[in-house]
């Protein structure tokens, strides 16, 4: 018997199978499929679902066809979505969150009377609401023909269950959802010309059972296979880490650097340029606090590019000595990494102001494989960093929600490494951080 976790990421699509002890027994990652529309990059949602199904069948076959998968859940990108007809079939490509085609619409919404900090997140071109408004203007036939709209990360589950829904952590990424009351903000929906939206559910909610003829005929699933809501990949990964340390703060280092923690529920009364507030993955009594630093965007401004940064992070220890990145953040690889980490420390401190407990910092994401980078970050943070051996935490977090729905114990075992700061660096960085804050302010 197995549980399936799916991670529908910006760069990669991953499907993993877990045994009844939540140990990963199979995983495969493939590039997220993209196509071009007349405005830029897009996602063929039907093709995406076919590829997910192919991976599920492949994994089930390669692990011995030991009975049907018991339950499935998904994690993934936050803002991407798809317009669908009455039968839940896509009627248009999905626009990825990083596409900037809705810049003018984002500005229009941000300057409208409907804009409100109760959304917990500032309006910008990556928000779903901006893309809704753009679609209504530029592709009005799509808006007219659509019966409703679904989140891309939720879509495979909705298609297989033949039942629509929106995961709460994904609803937050639209820019039109109140993370405290967990309700849609109607004036913002009207202003963004939002399509019809399904009901919102919390992570772990059983949406239904498998009705996909293709998957049923493969034997990988049966009619009792549960389909369980997951959500936004960063909070879902944090859910897995919270099984190791309930008060952990997460330093997720991927395409973007995301700092995440959960605070006791509070009312959002002002926008914060560093922190977005989201429905918490851990339930309605909390609010998720999420800071984002566009690491890849910063690297693209560095003359040496990503390859130079990769070479530096592959070293046993970051070369050079501490410097002031506020003055020369793109001068060397080290300066760039320092600049990114000073921003991460600032976000960590912001989390504490909103009530996130000062718990241990756990690192995850692709860049957490660099011990040299982690030592640098520990030195700037002024504290040790914990690193789980299990790195595929988004698919694991999704699988834990699926496992819990079946009645299995939703825990897992993994070793955890502790990366200590370099004491000499930490002393210097303590002074430089104050200078960084002065420069930023």
C-alpha positions as CSV (number, residue, x, y, z in Angstrom):
1,X,0.0,0.0,0.0
2,X,1.3,3.5,-0.8
3,X,0.6,7.2,-0.5
4,X,1.3,9.6,-3.3
5,X,2.6,13.2,-2.9
6,X,2.8,15.5,-6.0
7,X,4.8,18.7,-6.2
8,X,3.8,20.9,-9.2
9,X,6.7,23.4,-9.1
10,X,7.7,26.3,-11.2
11,X,10.7,24.4,-12.6
12,X,10.0,20.8,-11.9
13,X,7.1,18.4,-11.6
14,X,7.6,15.7,-9.0
15,X,5.7,12.6,-8.1
16,X,6.7,10.5,-5.1
17,X,5.3,7.4,-3.4
18,X,5.6,6.6,0.3
19,X,5.1,3.4,2.3
20,X,2.9,3.0,5.4
21,X,5.7,4.5,7.5
22,X,5.8,7.5,5.3
23,X,9.2,6.5,3.9
24,X,9.8,7.5,0.3
25,X,10.0,4.5,-1.9
26,X,10.0,6.2,-5.3
27,X,10.3,9.7,-6.7
28,X,10.8,11.1,-10.2
29,X,11.2,14.7,-11.3
30,X,10.7,16.1,-14.8
31,X,10.8,19.6,-16.1
32,X,7.5,21.4,-15.8
33,X,6.1,21.4,-19.3
34,X,5.7,24.8,-20.9
35,X,4.2,26.1,-24.2
36,X,4.1,29.5,-25.8
37,X,0.9,31.5,-26.4
38,X,0.9,34.8,-28.3
39,X,1.8,36.8,-25.2
40,X,4.6,34.6,-23.7
41,X,5.1,31.4,-21.8
42,X,2.1,29.3,-20.6
43,X,1.2,25.9,-19.4
44,X,-0.9,23.3,-21.3
45,X,-2.9,22.0,-18.3
46,X,-4.2,18.9,-20.0
47,X,-0.7,17.9,-20.9
48,X,0.4,18.6,-17.4
49,X,-2.2,16.3,-15.9
50,X,-1.3,13.5,-18.4
51,X,2.3,13.8,-17.3
52,X,1.4,13.5,-13.7
53,X,-0.7,10.4,-14.4
54,X,2.2,8.9,-16.4
55,X,4.5,9.4,-13.4
56,X,2.0,7.9,-11.0
57,X,1.5,4.8,-13.1
58,X,5.3,4.5,-13.7
59,X,6.0,4.7,-10.0
60,X,3.3,2.3,-9.0
61,X,4.6,-0.2,-11.6
62,X,8.3,0.2,-10.6
63,X,7.5,-0.4,-6.9
64,X,5.9,-3.7,-7.5
65,X,2.2,-3.0,-8.1
66,X,1.5,-3.7,-4.5
67,X,-2.2,-2.7,-4.4
68,X,-3.7,0.6,-5.4
69,X,-2.5,3.9,-4.0
70,X,-4.5,4.7,-0.9
71,X,-4.5,8.5,-1.1
72,X,-3.1,11.4,-3.1
73,X,-2.4,15.1,-2.3
74,X,-0.7,17.9,-4.1
75,X,1.5,20.9,-3.3
76,X,2.8,23.5,-5.8
77,X,2.8,26.9,-7.3
78,X,0.5,29.5,-5.6
79,X,-0.8,31.8,-8.2
80,X,-1.2,29.8,-11.4
81,X,-4.8,28.8,-12.3
82,X,-7.0,27.6,-15.1
83,X,-10.3,28.6,-16.6
84,X,-12.6,25.6,-17.0
85,X,-15.9,24.7,-18.4
86,X,-18.9,22.9,-16.7
87,X,-17.1,19.6,-17.1
88,X,-14.0,21.0,-15.4
89,X,-12.0,20.7,-18.7
90,X,-9.6,23.6,-19.4
91,X,-10.7,26.1,-21.9
92,X,-7.4,28.0,-22.0
93,X,-3.7,27.7,-21.1
94,X,-2.6,28.5,-17.6
95,X,-0.4,31.6,-17.2
96,X,2.6,31.0,-14.9
97,X,3.0,33.3,-11.9
98,X,6.3,34.8,-13.1
99,X,4.8,36.1,-16.3
100,X,4.6,40.0,-16.1
101,X,1.9,40.5,-18.7
102,X,-0.5,41.8,-16.1
103,X,1.7,44.6,-14.7
104,X,-0.7,47.4,-15.7
105,X,-3.6,45.6,-14.2
106,X,-1.8,45.0,-10.9
107,X,-1.1,48.8,-10.7
108,X,-4.8,49.5,-11.4
109,X,-5.9,47.1,-8.7
110,X,-3.3,48.4,-6.2
111,X,-4.5,52.0,-6.7
112,X,-8.2,51.1,-6.6
113,X,-10.6,51.8,-3.7
114,X,-10.9,48.0,-3.3
115,X,-7.2,47.5,-2.3
116,X,-7.0,46.6,1.4
117,X,-4.4,45.2,3.8
118,X,-7.0,42.7,4.9
119,X,-5.8,40.6,1.9
120,X,-2.5,40.2,3.7
121,X,-0.6,40.7,0.5
122,X,0.1,43.6,-1.8
123,X,-1.1,43.5,-5.3
124,X,1.6,43.0,-7.9
125,X,1.8,41.4,-11.4
126,X,2.3,37.9,-10.0
127,X,-1.0,37.9,-8.2
128,X,-3.9,35.9,-9.7
129,X,-6.3,38.9,-9.4
130,X,-4.1,40.9,-11.8
131,X,-4.3,38.0,-14.3
132,X,-8.1,37.8,-13.9
133,X,-8.4,41.4,-14.8
134,X,-5.9,41.1,-17.7
135,X,-7.8,38.1,-19.1
136,X,-11.1,39.9,-18.9
137,X,-9.6,42.8,-21.0
138,X,-7.3,41.0,-23.4
139,X,-9.0,37.6,-23.7
140,X,-12.7,38.4,-23.0
141,X,-13.9,35.2,-24.8
142,X,-12.1,33.1,-22.1
143,X,-13.8,35.0,-19.3
144,X,-17.2,34.7,-21.0
145,X,-16.9,31.0,-21.8
146,X,-15.5,29.9,-18.4
147,X,-17.8,28.3,-16.0
148,X,-15.3,28.8,-13.1
149,X,-11.6,29.0,-12.3
150,X,-9.4,26.5,-10.4
151,X,-5.9,26.7,-8.9
152,X,-3.4,24.8,-11.0
153,X,-2.0,22.9,-8.0
154,X,-5.5,21.8,-7.0
155,X,-6.5,21.0,-10.6
156,X,-5.5,17.3,-10.9
157,X,-7.4,16.4,-7.7
158,X,-10.5,18.3,-8.9
159,X,-10.4,16.6,-12.3
160,X,-10.0,13.2,-10.8
161,X,-12.7,13.7,-8.2
162,X,-14.9,15.5,-10.6
163,X,-15.4,18.1,-7.9
164,X,-14.2,21.7,-7.7
165,X,-12.5,23.4,-4.7
166,X,-9.8,25.8,-3.7
167,X,-7.1,25.1,-1.1
168,X,-7.0,28.0,1.5
169,X,-3.2,28.6,1.1
170,X,-3.7,28.9,-2.6
171,X,-6.7,31.2,-2.2
172,X,-4.4,33.6,-0.3
173,X,-2.1,33.9,-3.3
174,X,-4.9,35.4,-5.4
175,X,-4.6,38.7,-3.5
176,X,-8.4,38.6,-2.8
177,X,-8.6,36.4,0.3
178,X,-8.6,37.4,3.9
179,X,-6.2,35.1,5.8
180,X,-7.7,35.9,9.2
181,X,-11.4,35.3,8.4
182,X,-10.7,32.9,5.6
183,X,-13.2,34.6,3.4
184,X,-13.1,36.1,-0.1
185,X,-12.9,39.9,-0.2
186,X,-15.9,40.7,-2.5
187,X,-14.9,44.3,-3.5
188,X,-11.5,43.0,-4.8
189,X,-13.2,40.1,-6.6
190,X,-15.5,42.6,-8.4
191,X,-12.6,45.0,-9.2
192,X,-10.5,42.2,-10.6
193,X,-13.5,40.8,-12.6
194,X,-12.9,37.4,-11.0
195,X,-14.5,34.4,-12.5
196,X,-16.8,32.1,-10.5
197,X,-14.8,30.5,-7.7
198,X,-15.3,27.2,-5.8
199,X,-15.6,26.8,-2.1
200,X,-12.4,27.1,0.0
201,X,-11.1,24.1,2.0
202,X,-8.3,23.6,4.5
203,X,-5.3,21.4,3.9
204,X,-6.1,17.8,4.7
205,X,-9.8,18.0,3.6
206,X,-10.9,14.9,1.6
207,X,-12.2,16.2,-1.7
208,X,-13.5,12.9,-2.9
209,X,-12.4,9.6,-4.4
210,X,-10.8,8.7,-7.7
211,X,-13.0,8.8,-10.8
212,X,-10.4,9.0,-13.5
213,X,-11.0,6.2,-16.0
214,X,-7.4,6.2,-17.2
215,X,-5.9,5.9,-13.7
216,X,-8.6,3.3,-12.6
217,X,-7.9,1.1,-15.6
218,X,-4.2,1.2,-15.0
219,X,-4.6,-0.4,-11.6
220,X,-2.5,2.2,-9.8
221,X,-5.6,3.4,-8.0
222,X,-9.1,2.2,-7.3
223,X,-12.5,3.8,-6.6
224,X,-11.6,4.1,-2.9
225,X,-8.4,6.1,-3.5
226,X,-8.8,9.4,-1.5
227,X,-8.1,12.7,-3.0
228,X,-6.9,15.1,-0.3
229,X,-6.4,18.9,-0.5
230,X,-2.8,20.2,0.0
231,X,-1.8,23.7,-1.0
232,X,1.0,26.2,-1.6
233,X,4.3,24.4,-1.7
234,X,6.2,26.5,0.8
235,X,3.6,26.1,3.6
236,X,3.1,22.4,2.8
237,X,6.9,21.9,3.1
238,X,6.7,23.7,6.4
239,X,4.0,21.3,7.6
240,X,6.5,18.5,7.2
241,X,9.2,20.4,9.1
242,X,6.7,21.1,11.9
243,X,6.5,17.3,12.5
244,X,10.1,17.6,13.5
245,X,9.9,20.9,15.4
246,X,6.4,22.4,16.0
247,X,7.8,25.9,16.4
248,X,10.3,25.8,13.5
249,X,10.8,28.7,11.1
250,X,11.6,27.6,7.6
251,X,14.4,29.0,5.4
252,X,13.4,27.6,1.9
253,X,16.2,28.2,-0.6
254,X,15.0,27.6,-4.2
255,X,14.3,29.8,-7.2
256,X,13.2,32.3,-4.6
257,X,14.3,32.4,-0.9
258,X,11.2,32.1,1.2
259,X,11.1,32.5,5.0
260,X,8.0,31.0,6.6
261,X,6.5,30.8,10.1
262,X,3.1,30.6,11.7
263,X,1.8,33.2,14.2
264,X,-1.3,33.1,16.4
265,X,-4.2,34.6,14.4
266,X,-4.3,38.4,14.1
267,X,-6.0,41.0,11.9
268,X,-3.8,42.4,9.1
269,X,-4.1,46.1,9.2
270,X,-1.2,47.3,7.0
271,X,0.8,45.9,4.2
272,X,4.4,44.9,4.9
273,X,6.9,45.2,2.0
274,X,8.8,42.2,3.3
275,X,6.1,39.8,4.6
276,X,2.9,38.4,3.1
277,X,0.2,37.0,5.3
278,X,-1.5,33.9,4.2
279,X,-4.0,31.3,5.5
280,X,-1.9,29.0,7.7
281,X,-1.3,25.5,6.6
282,X,-1.8,24.5,10.3
283,X,-5.4,25.7,10.6
284,X,-7.7,28.7,11.2
285,X,-6.2,29.7,14.6
286,X,-3.0,30.8,13.0
287,X,-1.8,33.1,10.2
288,X,1.1,32.2,8.0
289,X,3.8,34.8,7.6
290,X,5.8,34.5,4.4
291,X,8.8,36.6,3.3
292,X,10.2,36.3,-0.2
293,X,13.6,37.4,-1.6
294,X,14.0,36.8,-5.4
295,X,17.3,35.1,-5.2
296,X,17.5,34.1,-8.9
297,X,16.6,37.7,-9.9
298,X,19.5,38.9,-7.8
299,X,21.9,36.4,-9.3
300,X,20.9,37.5,-12.8
301,X,22.3,40.9,-11.9
302,X,25.6,39.5,-11.0
303,X,28.2,39.6,-13.8
304,X,29.4,36.0,-13.2
305,X,25.8,34.6,-13.4
306,X,24.4,31.5,-11.9
307,X,27.4,29.2,-12.8
308,X,29.8,31.4,-10.8
309,X,27.4,31.2,-7.8
310,X,27.1,27.4,-8.1
311,X,30.9,27.0,-8.2
312,X,31.2,29.2,-5.0
313,X,28.6,27.2,-3.1
314,X,30.2,23.9,-4.1
315,X,33.4,24.9,-2.1
316,X,33.9,23.4,1.4
317,X,33.8,27.0,2.7
318,X,32.7,30.3,1.1
319,X,35.9,32.1,0.0
320,X,37.0,35.5,1.2
321,X,36.1,37.4,4.4
322,X,33.0,39.2,5.5
323,X,32.2,42.4,3.7
324,X,29.5,45.0,3.5
325,X,27.2,43.9,0.8
326,X,25.1,47.1,1.2
327,X,27.9,48.9,-0.6
328,X,29.0,46.3,-3.1
329,X,26.4,43.5,-3.3
330,X,27.3,42.5,-6.8
331,X,31.1,42.8,-6.6
332,X,31.8,39.1,-5.8
333,X,30.0,35.9,-5.3
334,X,30.4,36.2,-1.6
335,X,29.0,39.7,-1.5
336,X,25.9,38.6,-3.4
337,X,25.3,35.7,-1.0
338,X,25.8,38.0,2.0
339,X,23.3,40.5,0.5
340,X,20.7,37.7,0.0
341,X,21.3,36.4,3.6
342,X,21.0,39.8,5.2
343,X,17.6,40.1,3.6
344,X,16.7,36.7,4.9
345,X,17.7,37.7,8.4
346,X,15.6,40.8,8.1
347,X,12.6,38.7,7.2
348,X,13.2,36.3,10.1
349,X,13.2,39.3,12.5
350,X,10.0,40.6,10.9
351,X,8.3,37.2,11.6
352,X,9.0,37.6,15.3
353,X,7.3,41.0,15.3
354,X,4.1,39.4,14.1
355,X,4.2,36.7,16.8
356,X,6.0,33.9,15.1
357,X,7.8,32.0,17.9
358,X,11.6,32.3,17.9
359,X,12.0,28.7,17.2
360,X,14.8,26.8,15.4
361,X,15.6,27.7,11.8
362,X,15.2,24.7,9.4
363,X,16.7,24.9,5.9
364,X,15.2,23.3,2.9
365,X,15.2,23.7,-0.9
366,X,17.8,23.0,-3.5
367,X,20.4,25.4,-2.2
368,X,20.3,23.9,1.2
369,X,22.6,21.2,-0.1
370,X,25.5,23.6,0.0
371,X,27.1,23.3,3.4
372,X,29.3,26.4,2.7
373,X,26.2,28.5,2.0
374,X,24.5,27.2,5.2
375,X,27.6,28.1,7.3
376,X,27.5,31.6,5.8
377,X,23.8,32.0,6.6
378,X,24.2,30.6,10.1
379,X,26.9,33.2,10.7
380,X,24.7,36.1,9.5
381,X,21.6,34.8,11.3
382,X,23.7,34.4,14.5
383,X,22.3,31.0,15.2
384,X,22.7,27.4,14.1
385,X,20.7,26.0,11.2
386,X,19.0,22.6,11.1
387,X,19.0,20.6,7.9
388,X,16.8,17.5,7.5
389,X,18.3,14.7,5.5
390,X,15.0,14.4,3.7
391,X,15.1,17.2,1.1
392,X,11.8,16.5,-0.8
393,X,9.7,18.2,1.8
394,X,6.9,19.6,-0.5
395,X,6.0,16.1,-1.8
396,X,6.4,14.7,1.7
397,X,4.2,17.4,3.3
398,X,1.5,16.6,0.7
399,X,1.9,12.9,1.4
400,X,1.5,13.5,5.2
401,X,-1.9,15.1,4.6
402,X,-2.9,12.2,2.4
403,X,-1.7,9.7,5.0
404,X,-3.6,11.4,7.8
405,X,-6.8,11.2,5.7
406,X,-6.4,7.4,5.6
407,X,-5.9,7.1,9.3
408,X,-2.2,6.4,9.1
409,X,0.1,8.2,11.5
410,X,1.2,11.4,9.8
411,X,4.8,11.4,11.0
412,X,8.2,10.6,9.5
413,X,11.8,9.9,10.5
414,X,14.8,11.6,9.1
415,X,18.2,12.6,10.5
416,X,18.9,16.3,11.1
417,X,22.3,17.9,10.7
418,X,23.2,21.1,12.6
419,X,25.3,23.7,10.9
420,X,27.1,26.0,13.3
421,X,28.1,29.6,12.6
422,X,31.7,30.5,12.0
423,X,32.3,32.4,15.3
424,X,34.7,35.0,13.8
425,X,32.4,35.7,10.9
426,X,29.4,35.9,13.2
427,X,31.0,38.7,15.2
428,X,31.8,40.8,12.1
429,X,28.3,40.2,10.6
430,X,26.7,41.3,13.9
431,X,28.2,44.8,13.2
432,X,27.6,44.7,9.5
433,X,23.9,43.9,9.9
434,X,23.3,47.1,11.7
435,X,24.9,49.0,8.8
436,X,22.8,47.0,6.3
437,X,19.6,48.1,8.1
438,X,20.7,51.7,8.1
439,X,21.4,51.5,4.4
440,X,18.1,49.8,3.7
441,X,16.2,52.4,5.7
